[in-house]
Amino acid sequence: MPEEYRRLGKHVRESLTFSSNLRYFDESGYFDVASQEKWLLHTWSLSVEWQFYLLLPLLMMAMARWLPGRRRLAWVLGALGVASLCLWRTQVDASEAFFLLQNRAWEMLAGALVYLAGRRNWSQGWQRGIELLGFGLILATILLFDRHSVWPGWRAVLPVAGAALVLLAARRESLWTGTPAVQWLGSRSYSIYLWHWPLVVALDYLERLRDPLWVAVAVCASLLFGHLSYRFVETPARRQLTRLNGWGSAVVLILTLALLSVLAQQVRKHGFPERLPEAVAKIEAERSNTNPRRDECLDADAHCIYGAEPVRVILLGDSHADALVTALQAALPEGRGGVLFRGESGCPIVFGLRSNEGKSEECEALNAQLERESARLPAGVPVVVVGRTANYLNGGQPGDKRPNFNFGTPYEEIDAHYLREFREHYVATMCRLAEQRPLYLVRPTPEMPADVPTRLGRAMIFGQERRFVLPLADYHRRQSFVWAMQDEVVERCGARLLDPLPYLCVDGLCPGEQNGRPLYRDDNHITEFGNRRLIPMFRQIFEAEERNGIAASRAEQPRG
């Protein structure tokens, strides 16, 4: 798909300059696409290694000049390794701990220290024992941790220590490391590594990532392609470059880098949608069918009015609110007046909220502003609150996911205490907003199980017909905690509810497309086409206000 192709061009460019770890760290966050959809995600580690092996020789040259000696070098490298241990940083910002050199250097420094330690004069028994312990730690990593385990943190110590012990044992005759098959695998490991992740992405592309047979075929393919790359690319390139002098090697590398970077940049800019059928291009276009003022208004400091003065309704929330603001504007009676929008991506409207270390502080700033300004908001003007609240609360289920926010006391994971505290602050915030004006809470909009435009387009490319739906039962399982909070606000503060389900779901299913046209621009944000369905829901606000106004005027009339 064009958007995927543009993203691939960008990632190719970053991979060539060995800065892709910085790119992937920058992309990690609320709007990040799934990891298994990034074809070159695995190059982040190559970038970290390149950065490390560029800096390490400079350090060693400086040491050789001013602090010579193997022992001194070992102490300095050991101190740097301890300093870069990301055990605590993982709890603060797992993406930073994962992608950045300063948090991963200790793993490669461990290898440097093993080399400096040299070959030990251990007995055969000690060598076997150390090797078995090392492989035991590596095996424990595989058995004890899964995709939900926070990484790297303390867990990464196990495979690093295991690899270090195997290297220290240095058993050349070992069945684990010394056989021809293992040596064959080791010599081709770099090329195999280059191939393995694109094959993972290909399986995901074909929706076969959970099929054991396809996974087995992909494993074999990575070995085959790795061997071919080693034989016809890696080895010849190494030989040819070694025949050139330093300037010759530099010229070849610079020309190759320049050529591929220019091509990658062209892909990044255009995506070349004309290479695909027109129907696929129309599906892709829905990804851009979003609020045209999103970049301007989805910002903690922005005060945007959709329409014109006077303000007839106030909308507060996150990117889900941004996705619905034009539908709310279209619901204004006779198109008169305007919608005041205040919002920030990934930001629940909860006063007193604080951002955890390493997280964006814009949400904290927005809530602080709204808390100060709540009494000055136009009195009597309805306030509508929209948010992807379940996403911030792990669906209201305790888990080892660290929350992005706190209320004075940071939590290491989302647990029952955190959920209770969030609920108390949420209800208090909504009641505060409802003191001087009508408050409307929008039930969460359905979230699809996949990126709708991407999956629809892929299916069409392969000549398949696909429908993407969310069963209402799944919706209610994820949103039950949020619904309970909203119901409590209704009971305690007199808020009113707006339910999008009757407009987005039918017969127990919530579709992600209509007649082949996506209703979502990804897996959870409704497009401008999709939000048209919710205009009748928002009209309820003004119909209710009109009824209340008529009732109030009748009550004020003198009795004759």
Buried (B, 14 or more C-beta within 10 A) or exposed (E): BBBBBBBBBBBBBBBBEBBBBBBBBEBBEEEEBEBBBBBBBBBBBBBBBBBBEEEBEEEBEEBEEEEEEEEEBBBBBBEBBEEBBBBEBBBBBBBBBBBBBBBBBBBBBBEBBBEBEEEEEBEEEEBBBBBBBBBEBBEBBEEEBEEEEBBBBBBBBBBBBBBBBBBBBBBEEBEEBEEEEEEEBEBBEEBBBBBBBBBBBBBBBEBBBEEEEBBEBBEEBBBEBBBBBBEEEBBEEEEEEEEEEEEEBEEBEEEEEEEBBEEBBEBBEEBEBEEBEEEBBBBBBBBEBBBEBBEEBBBBEBEBBBBEEEBBBBBBBBBBBBBBBBBBBBBBEEEEBBBBBBBBBBBBBBBBBBBBEBBBEBBBBBBBBBBEEBEEBBEEBBBBBBBBBBBBBBBBBBEEBBBBBBBEEBBEBBBEEBBEBBBBBBBBBBBBBBEBBBBBBBBBBBBBEBBBBBBBBBBBBEEEEBEBBBBBEBBEEBBBBBBEBBEBBBEEBEBBBBBBBEBBBEEEBBBBBEEBBBBBBBBBBBBBBBBBBBBEBBBBBBEBBEEEEEEEEEEEEEEE
